[in-house]
Amino acid sequence: MTDDGLDEGGPNEGGPNEGGLDEGALRDGIVRTMRAMAERGLNRGTSGNVSARLGEGLLVTPSGVPADALTPETIVQLDAAGAAAAGSLKPSSEWRMHAGLYARRPDVNAVVHCHSRHATILACAGRPIPPLHYMVGVSGRSSVAVAPYATFGTEALAQGVAATLDGGWACLMANHGQIAVGPSLERALAVAEEIEEQAAVYWGALAIGGPRLLDDAQMAEVAGMFRSYGQGR
Ligand SMILES: [Zn+2]
């Protein structure tokens, strides 16, 4: 047991979608993830959205439904072209961002987007999270970059986020919030929660004169350790 919560498989683990979970289990998982975000203070009201890869398409939260009103049946199935299944609710306005990541990233099976407060503060200030704590490494990088601003729901935002993630597991979104991805809903949620924690730590460190940063060698060592957690399974 390590103290960083990553012994259940690091975000580099990859592998099959949710360990082969079926559609019903993924719908349940998306609802649980949205409720967990609300309960843990990562998200409020109808902001934020969650998806999981399903075959050639995806399952994504509906537009404008708060977490406590979500049920597995309200989750929207989209095909590879982004068309919703007949009778579905309207998908999240950010569905292009989710679909674009599944198309570009075979290692990603789940996407979590939220407006968690401290990540959003930094995103609005245009400040990446630097390597001030080794857990910044859960992002798959030594720092957490800020994707360029584009209007919510647009293809421009989807492309900017995918380019900024660049193989990593999380980034901030300028003047908007944060996004985390992973091989499973559990991992993507854990990364989003850690990014919010690191954003809060950075925000606090800035208030008392700024952090003392870890160096490239120290972060590279951590990255290697995070990878090995996943390979043990
Ligand atoms: Zn948003």
Boltz pocket constraint, residues with backbone or C-beta under 6 A from the ligand:
constraints:
  - pocket:
      binder: B
      contacts: [[A, 47], [A, 48], [A, 113], [A, 114], [A, 115], [A, 152], [A, 176], [A, 177]]
      max_distance: 6.0
